[in-house]
Amino acid sequence: MSKNINYSILELASVAYGTTINETFKRSLDLAQKAEEMGYTRFWLAEHHNMISIASSATAVLIGYIAGGTSKIRVGSGGVMLPNHTPLIVAEQFGTLGSLYPDRIDLGLGRAPGTDQATAQAIRPDRMQAVYQFPEAVGQIQQYFSDNRGARVRVNVAEGVNVPLYILGSSTDSAYLAAKKGLPYAFASHFAPTHLFEALNIYYNQFQPSEFLEEPYTIAGINVIAADTDKEAERISTTMIRMLLGVLTNNLDYMQEPIDMTPELRDLQQNPAFQRMLTYAFRGSKDTVKEKTVEFLKQTGIDEVIVSSHIFHHEDRINSYRIFAEIMNEIKI
């Protein structure tokens, strides 16, 4: 039985060389507004810290900005890195967002730091203890959003507010938790593809229906750079390749303007670390990206695909997401 697959955006508010943080935020909002028109299901923002090229560190604040400038598209976290925060504060923030923008806010929760270890320590010195308590912290947030009358500690702005929880993962650990709690599960295959199929199998096989979800619901991430031709997409992708090089060599910088593909960059993509990170990076014309996307959807059986892109020129990024929306409206799996 064929079905339409939901398609969404994972936004990092990537900062291009020569642009300000303010301009970056305005471009994120413009993308969200156009994504709403293109039929994207949700617009998630990822929490990262101490990265010069990423401006989505104050995730809840940015979610409010995006939700306030749109009207229909769901807006949420992909995700909030819960061990960086206390469950009470997260419930307060997202309860407030859920009241301001009813039935449009998602709360995706992950356990990774979203940064380097030194910064993680600066964010929360007892973070590692919080990592081990991740399942309990998720339960606390669920409690704060429930009818919590009689409890000594309450989050009044969250009680009864409809903010769905999603469990995020890049390994198999969170798959067990999402299945046990009967929550939707999103896998970060756009940068950590190694355990994708193992994690999905665990989630599907061990899923327990809950008051939140009767059947499993899965989301997986891909990188997409779509353009009018394969050659143009290859050129645009040099921004992403150099950005990944900075990640792998710990030499982070702003997004750089694309250049013609060089032999050095071609050779770089043959590096095993690069090949792993680019496993689900679909670059090319509409036909090329469509073929790769269909194959990915058939292999995974996911309910929703969430797309990330690191593209220097805002117009190229809008065009890429427009092409991908056309692809998703043409295919059924």
C-alpha positions in Angstrom: 0.0 0.0 0.0 1.6 3.3 -1.1 1.7 6.3 1.1 2.8 9.9 1.0 5.9 10.6 3.0 6.1 13.8 5.1 9.0 16.0 4.4 10.6 18.5 6.8 13.6 20.8 7.4 16.3 20.6 10.0 17.8 24.1 10.3 21.1 24.9 12.0 21.1 28.7 11.2 24.4 28.2 9.4 26.4 31.4 9.2 27.9 32.3 5.8 31.2 34.2 5.6 30.5 37.9 5.4 27.0 37.8 6.9 25.9 38.8 10.4 24.0 36.7 13.0 21.0 38.9 12.5 21.0 38.3 8.8 21.3 34.6 9.4 18.2 34.6 11.6 16.3 36.6 9.0 17.2 34.1 6.3 16.1 31.2 8.6 12.7 32.9 9.0 12.5 33.5 5.2 13.3 29.8 4.6 10.6 28.7 7.1 8.0 31.0 5.5 8.8 29.6 2.0 8.9 26.0 3.4 5.4 26.6 4.7 4.2 27.5 1.2 6.0 24.5 -0.2 4.2 22.0 2.0 7.0 21.1 4.5 5.6 19.4 7.6 7.9 20.9 10.2 10.8 23.2 10.7 13.2 22.0 13.4 16.1 23.8 14.9 19.2 22.0 16.3 21.0 23.0 19.5 24.7 23.5 19.0 27.2 25.5 21.0 30.6 27.2 20.5 30.5 26.7 16.7 31.3 29.8 14.7 29.3 28.6 11.7 26.1 27.7 13.6 23.8 30.2 15.3 21.0 28.0 16.7 22.4 27.8 20.2 19.5 29.5 22.0 17.1 27.0 20.4 13.9 27.8 22.3 14.3 31.5 21.6 14.8 30.9 17.9 11.8 28.5 17.8 9.7 31.4 19.1 11.0 33.7 16.4 10.3 31.2 13.6 6.8 30.3 15.0 5.9 33.9 15.3 6.7 34.6 11.7 4.8 31.6 10.3 1.2 30.4 10.6 0.9 26.7 9.8 4.2 24.8 9.7 5.1 23.0 12.9 8.2 24.4 14.6 10.4 22.6 17.1 13.7 21.3 18.3 15.8 18.8 16.5 16.7 18.8 19.2 17.1 20.2 22.6 20.1 18.4 24.1 18.4 17.5 27.4 21.5 16.8 29.6 22.4 20.5 29.0 19.2 21.6 30.8 17.0 20.8 33.7 13.7 19.2 32.7 11.7 21.9 34.6 13.3 24.7 32.5 12.6 22.8 29.3 9.0 22.3 30.3 8.6 26.0 31.1 10.1 27.1 27.8 8.1 24.7 25.6 5.0 25.0 27.6 5.1 28.7 27.0 5.8 28.2 23.3 3.0 25.7 23.1 0.6 28.2 24.6 1.7 31.0 22.3 1.5 28.8 19.2 -1.1 26.1 19.9 -0.7 22.7 18.2 2.4 23.8 16.3 5.3 23.2 18.7 7.4 20.0 18.8 9.9 19.0 21.5 12.6 16.8 20.1 15.0 15.5 22.8 18.5 14.2 22.5 21.3 13.3 24.9 24.4 14.4 23.0 26.2 17.6 24.0 25.9 19.4 20.7 29.4 20.8 21.3 32.9 19.9 22.4 33.6 18.5 25.8 35.1 21.7 27.3 32.0 23.7 26.3 29.7 20.9 27.5 31.5 21.2 30.9 31.0 25.0 30.9 27.3 24.6 30.1 26.7 22.1 32.9 29.5 20.7 35.1 27.3 17.7 36.2 26.3 16.9 32.6 27.6 13.3 32.5 25.4 12.4 35.5 22.5 14.0 33.6 23.3 11.8 30.5 22.8 8.7 32.5 19.5 10.1 33.8 18.2 10.9 30.4 15.2 8.4 30.5 14.2 9.8 33.9 14.5 13.4 32.6 12.2 12.6 29.7 9.7 11.2 32.2 9.9 14.3 34.3 9.1 16.5 31.3 6.1 14.2 30.5 4.9 14.7 34.1 5.2 18.4 33.9 3.0 18.5 30.8 0.4 16.2 32.4 -2.3 17.1 34.9 0.2 17.6 37.7 -2.1 18.9 40.4 -1.1 17.9 43.9 2.6 17.7 43.0 5.0 19.8 45.1 6.8 21.1 42.0 4.6 22.1 39.0 5.0 23.8 35.6 1.7 25.6 35.3 2.4 26.9 31.8 3.0 23.4 30.5 0.1 21.4 32.2 -2.3 20.2 29.5 -0.5 22.0 26.7 -0.1 19.9 23.5 3.6 19.7 22.7 4.5 16.3 21.3 7.8 14.7 22.4 10.2 13.1 20.0 13.2 11.0 20.9 16.3 11.8 18.9 19.2 9.4 18.4 22.4 8.8 16.4 23.1 5.3 17.9 20.9 2.5 19.2 20.5 3.7 22.8 17.6 6.1 22.2 15.8 3.6 20.0 15.1 1.4 23.0 13.8 4.4 25.0 11.6 5.7 22.2 10.1 2.2 21.8 9.6 1.7 25.5 7.8 5.0 25.9 5.8 4.7 22.7 7.2 8.0 21.3 8.1 8.9 17.8 11.8 8.4 16.9 14.1 10.6 14.8 17.5 9.3 13.7 20.4 11.6 12.8 21.4 9.7 9.6 22.4 12.9 7.9 25.6 12.9 9.9 25.8 9.6 11.8 24.5 6.9 9.4 26.3 3.8 10.8 23.6 2.5 13.1 20.5 3.7 11.2 19.0 0.3 10.2 19.9 -1.4 13.5 18.2 1.5 15.4 15.1 1.4 13.3 14.8 -2.4 13.7 15.1 -2.1 17.5 12.4 0.7 17.5 10.0 -1.2 15.2 10.4 -4.5 17.0 10.2 -3.3 20.6 7.6 -0.5 20.1 5.0 -0.3 22.8 1.8 1.6 22.0 1.1 4.5 24.4 -1.4 7.3 25.0 0.8 9.4 22.6 1.2 7.0 19.7 -0.5 3.8 18.7 2.0 2.7 16.0 5.7 3.5 15.4 6.5 6.7 13.8 10.0 7.3 12.3 11.9 10.2 10.9 15.4 10.1 9.4 17.7 12.8 8.3 19.4 13.4 4.9 21.5 16.1 3.4 20.2 17.5 0.1 21.8 19.9 -2.4 19.6 20.1 -5.4 20.1 22.4 -8.3 19.0 22.7 -12.0 21.9 20.5 -13.1 24.3 17.9 -11.6 27.2 20.2 -12.3 25.7 23.2 -10.5 24.8 21.0 -7.5 28.4 19.7 -7.4 29.7 23.3 -7.4 27.3 24.3 -4.6 28.3 21.3 -2.6 31.9 22.5 -2.2 30.7 24.7 0.7 29.5 21.6 2.6 32.7 19.6 1.8 34.9 22.3 3.2 32.6 22.7 6.2 32.9 19.0 6.9 36.7 19.2 6.5 36.6 21.9 9.2 34.6 19.6 11.5 37.0 16.6 11.0 40.1 18.7 11.5 38.7 20.8 14.4 39.2 23.9 12.3 35.7 25.3 12.3 35.0 28.4 10.2 32.1 30.2 8.6 30.4 28.7 5.5 32.6 29.5 2.5 31.4 30.6 -0.9 31.3 27.7 -3.4 34.1 27.1 -5.9 34.5 24.9 -8.9 35.2 21.3 -7.8 39.0 20.7 -7.6 40.9 17.4 -7.8 41.9 17.9 -4.1 38.2 18.1 -3.0 37.4 15.1 -5.1 40.2 13.1 -3.5 39.0 14.3 -0.1 35.6 12.8 -0.6 37.2 9.3 -0.9 38.5 9.5 2.6 36.5 6.9 4.7 35.5 9.5 7.3 34.1 11.7 4.5 32.4 8.8 2.8 30.6 7.9 6.1 29.4 11.4 6.7 28.3 11.8 3.1 26.4 8.4 3.0 23.1 10.1 2.8 24.1 13.4 1.1 22.1 13.6 -2.1 23.5 16.1 -4.5 22.5 16.8 -8.1 19.6 17.7 -10.4 16.0 16.9 -9.6 16.2 13.5 -11.3 19.4 12.6 -9.5 18.2 13.6 -6.1 14.8 12.0 -6.7 16.4 8.6 -7.6 18.5 8.6 -4.4 15.6 9.8 -2.2 13.3 7.1 -3.5 15.9 4.4 -2.8 16.5 5.8 0.7 12.8 5.8 1.5 12.3 2.3 0.2 15.2 1.0 2.2 14.3 2.6 5.5 10.5 2.5 5.4 10.4 5.7 7.4 7.3 7.9 7.8 9.1 11.2 7.4 12.3 12.5 6.0 14.0 15.6 7.4 16.4 17.5 5.3 19.5 19.5 6.2 21.6 21.6 3.9 24.7 23.7 4.1 24.4 26.1 1.1 26.2 29.4 1.0 23.8 31.5 -1.1 20.3 31.9 0.3 18.8 31.8 -3.2 20.5 28.5 -3.9 19.2 27.1 -0.7 15.6 28.2 -1.3 15.9 26.6 -4.8 17.2 23.4 -3.4 14.3 23.1 -1.0 11.9 24.0 -3.7 13.2 21.2 -5.9 13.1 18.7 -3.1 9.4 19.7 -2.3 8.6 19.0 -5.9 10.2 15.6 -5.6 8.3 14.7 -2.5 5.0 15.7 -4.0 5.7 13.4 -7.0 6.6 10.2 -5.3 4.7 7.6 -3.2 6.4 4.7 -1.5 
